[in-house]
Amino acid sequence: MAVQYQGRIDHTEDSIQALFQAQYNTYRLGLVVVTAVAGVALAAAGLFAPVPMLAQGLLILAGCLLFTGRDFPAIVRAESVIEARGGALPSAVCTFCAGHMELEEGGVKKKLRYDQLDRIVQDRRYLYLFFGPDSAVMVERSKIDPGTADEVMQLVSERCGKQWEATFSLLTFNIRDIIRIWDNRKAGRKGGAKTGRKAGGKRAK
């Protein structure tokens, strides 16, 4: 297959954190929203509820901590990865061919299929190609050659049949995000139901 585009990522501590935050906000969006709403509710209770001043302060503090730390688990995971690598962060090159992708990292090459992509997410600096909650390819927008990030996005979207999602932000949270949370929950329930039926069949034997 002819090579069309090539993207690169030279990881830094910031890019590792961005990856884990994008991963967490993509696959744990419902939890992120619930945590943020709980934080706002606690802070509001501290400001307006008729409770003693000490209780007000504790409520406001708890609310602020919940709201600002809604993606805290992602930050912890990112810091663990950075610490485990001793600061030696990897670089990777992803080649986007017409029919497949090729990922090269640490001298090891791996062929990847577009139809195995689960979610495709983008922000102002990076493209995140998720094959699942724990597997992703990341490309820096400014390090695509030849071509542009928009051309890569179009190719990937056409090949995998999925639409690009923007990374989650409470400032841009809207009805589409609510629908996405609901769809993800339905998919999870269906998967659990299928697993339960299979397990039940095995017991019956």
Protein Blocks (a to p, Z undefined) as FASTA:
>chain_A
ZZfbdcdddddfklmmmmmmmmmmmmmmmmmmmmmmmmmmmmmmmmmpccdfklmmmmmm
mmmmmmmmmmmmmmmmmmmmmmmnnopacdddddddfkbccddeehiacdddfklpfbdc
ddfkbccddfbjkbccdddfklgcedjfklmmmmmmmmnopacdddddfklgcfklmmmm
mmmmmmmmmmmmmmmmmmmmmmmZZ
